[in-house]
Amino acid sequence: NSPFKTQAQFRLGQLSASFQQFDAALIAYDAVLASGDEPDLIDYARYGKAWVLIQKEQFNPAIDLVIDVARTTSDPVLRLEASLASAVCLRELGKPQEAVRVLETIKKDSSAAHASRELNAKLLLESGVSYGQAGMMEKASNALTKLAREYTDFPEVDTALYEHAWNLKRNGRDDLATATFQELANRFPKSPLAAEAYYHVGQESYDKQEFDSAARAYTIA
């Protein structure tokens, strides 16, 4: 075997995952984990496999992997990423309160102060969603609003606005929710969430008997 075979398999895993070829990615990562030739790659391969499992909505096996990675890795950035992934899994498994506890632990991690802009944005998004599902609406809105205002280059700002609008709607703040849906539609007209946002804008106008405005929004949706 080539001494570079394991490293090549790891890169194949990353490339396959980036092209959403998830089954191929799992095969490559499993090859790395089975070889044992590159101990330094093990935690990264386990995290990569977990990430793929999360995309496939296989949260139970994913959470076992990321919890182990967070506990064993010597890389502080990987520890934060793995901890964040575990919060995602917990929320998706219907345990938002546990996800919130993990997120609060991440914020206390000394490495968090030096986290990348991208990681901070992902942390804000997951905090907003998990806080919202846990019923902590003020914290949820603060996190999502900060993301939408300060991380405009983050590719999931539309998701942040969508989640923020729904938090407002669940709290009976319909006017603000509608304004947030409108902002989403205006800023991200090509987002897959834009059609639903226009629908909610139209529904609010319809409920107020503002039928011309409702018709315009429904037409765009």
C-alpha positions in Angstrom: 0.0 0.0 0.0 1.1 3.5 -0.8 2.1 5.5 2.4 -0.2 8.2 1.0 -3.2 5.9 0.5 -4.9 6.8 3.8 -4.4 10.5 3.2 -5.8 10.1 -0.3 -8.9 8.3 1.1 -9.4 11.2 3.6 -9.3 13.8 0.8 -11.7 11.6 -1.3 -14.0 11.7 1.7 -13.9 15.5 1.9 -14.3 15.9 -1.9 -17.2 13.4 -2.1 -18.9 15.2 0.8 -18.5 18.6 -0.8 -20.2 17.2 -4.0 -23.0 15.7 -1.9 -21.9 12.2 -2.9 -22.5 11.0 0.7 -22.3 7.3 0.2 -18.9 7.6 -1.5 -17.8 9.9 1.3 -18.8 7.4 4.0 -16.9 4.6 2.2 -13.7 6.8 2.1 -13.9 7.9 5.7 -14.6 4.3 6.8 -11.4 3.3 4.9 -9.4 5.9 6.8 -10.9 4.7 10.2 -10.2 1.0 9.4 -6.6 1.5 8.3 -5.2 3.0 11.5 -2.2 4.1 9.4 -2.6 7.8 10.2 -3.6 8.4 13.8 -3.6 12.1 13.4 -6.4 11.8 10.8 -8.7 9.6 12.9 -10.6 12.4 14.7 -10.9 14.4 11.5 -12.3 11.3 9.7 -14.7 10.6 12.5 -15.9 14.2 12.4 -16.2 14.1 8.6 -18.2 10.9 8.8 -20.5 12.4 11.4 -21.0 15.5 9.2 -22.1 13.2 6.4 -24.5 11.3 8.6 -26.0 14.6 9.8 -26.7 15.5 6.1 -28.3 12.1 5.8 -30.4 12.9 8.9 -28.8 9.9 10.8 -28.5 11.8 14.0 -28.1 8.9 16.5 -24.9 7.5 15.0 -23.6 11.0 14.2 -23.9 12.2 17.8 -21.9 9.2 19.1 -19.0 10.2 16.8 -19.0 13.9 17.5 -19.2 13.5 21.3 -16.1 11.2 21.1 -14.3 13.7 18.9 -15.0 16.6 21.2 -13.7 14.6 24.1 -10.5 13.2 22.5 -9.2 15.7 20.0 -6.3 18.0 20.8 -7.4 20.5 18.1 -9.4 23.3 19.8 -11.2 24.2 16.6 -12.2 20.7 15.9 -13.4 20.4 19.5 -15.7 23.4 18.9 -16.9 22.1 15.6 -17.7 18.7 17.1 -19.4 20.2 20.1 -21.6 22.4 17.8 -22.4 19.3 15.7 -23.5 17.5 18.8 -25.9 20.4 19.6 -27.4 20.1 16.2 -27.9 16.4 16.7 -29.5 16.9 20.1 -31.9 19.5 18.7 -32.8 17.3 15.8 -33.5 14.4 18.2 -36.0 16.5 20.0 -33.7 17.6 22.9 -33.4 21.3 22.5 -32.7 21.9 26.2 -29.7 19.6 26.1 -28.6 21.3 22.9 -28.7 24.7 24.7 -26.6 23.3 27.5 -24.0 22.2 24.9 -24.1 25.6 23.2 -23.6 27.4 26.6 -20.6 25.2 27.3 -19.1 26.1 23.9 -19.5 29.8 24.6 -17.5 29.3 27.8 -14.7 27.5 26.0 -11.6 29.7 25.9 -11.0 28.7 22.3 -14.3 30.2 21.3 -12.9 33.7 21.6 -10.5 32.9 18.7 -13.0 31.1 16.5 -13.3 31.9 12.9 -16.0 34.2 11.6 -17.7 31.3 9.9 -17.8 29.2 13.1 -19.2 32.1 15.0 -21.9 32.5 12.4 -22.8 28.8 12.6 -22.9 29.0 16.4 -25.3 32.0 16.3 -27.6 30.2 13.9 -27.7 27.0 15.9 -28.2 29.1 19.1 -31.1 30.9 17.5 -32.8 27.7 16.4 -32.1 25.7 19.6 -33.1 28.6 21.9 -36.3 29.0 19.9 -37.2 25.3 20.2 -36.4 25.4 23.9 -38.8 28.3 24.4 -36.1 30.9 25.1 -37.4 33.4 22.6 -35.5 36.5 23.6 -32.2 34.7 23.4 -33.2 33.1 20.1 -34.1 36.5 18.6 -31.0 38.1 19.8 -28.8 35.4 18.2 -30.6 35.4 14.9 -30.8 39.2 14.6 -27.1 39.5 15.3 -26.4 36.9 12.6 -28.6 38.6 10.1 -27.1 42.1 10.8 -23.4 41.4 11.4 -22.7 38.3 9.2 -24.3 39.4 5.9 -21.8 37.3 4.0 -22.8 34.1 5.7 -24.7 31.8 3.2 -27.5 30.9 5.7 -28.6 34.5 6.6 -31.9 33.7 4.9 -32.4 30.8 7.3 -31.7 33.1 10.2 -34.3 35.5 9.1 -36.8 32.7 8.5 -36.2 31.3 12.0 -36.4 34.8 13.5 -39.7 35.4 11.7 -41.2 32.2 13.0 -40.0 33.0 16.6 -41.8 36.3 16.4 -44.9 34.7 14.9 -45.0 32.1 17.7 -44.9 34.9 20.2 -47.9 36.7 18.7 -45.8 39.5 17.2 -47.3 39.1 13.8 -46.4 42.6 12.4 -42.7 42.1 13.2 -42.9 38.6 11.9 -44.3 39.8 8.6 -41.7 42.5 8.3 -39.0 39.9 8.8 -40.5 37.6 6.2 -40.6 40.7 3.9 -37.0 41.4 4.6 -36.1 37.8 3.8 -38.0 38.0 0.5 -36.4 41.3 -0.4 -32.8 40.4 0.4 -32.9 36.9 -0.9 -35.4 36.6 -3.7 -33.7 33.5 -5.0 -33.7 31.7 -1.7 -35.8 28.5 -1.5 -37.4 30.1 1.5 -38.5 33.2 -0.4 -41.8 31.7 -1.7 -43.0 30.8 1.8 -41.9 34.2 3.0 -44.1 35.9 0.4 -46.9 33.6 1.3 -46.8 34.8 4.9 -46.6 38.4 3.8 -49.7 37.9 1.7 -51.5 36.0 4.4 -51.0 38.9 6.8 -52.3 41.4 4.3 -55.3 39.1 3.5 -56.2 38.9 7.2 -56.2 42.7 7.4 -58.4 42.8 4.3 -55.6 44.5 2.3 -56.5 42.4 -0.7 -54.4 44.2 -3.3 -51.2 43.8 -1.2 -52.1 40.2 -0.5 -52.6 39.5 -4.3 -49.2 40.9 -5.1 -47.5 38.8 -2.5 -49.4 35.7 -3.5 -48.5 36.2 -7.1 -44.8 36.4 -6.4 -44.9 33.3 -4.1 
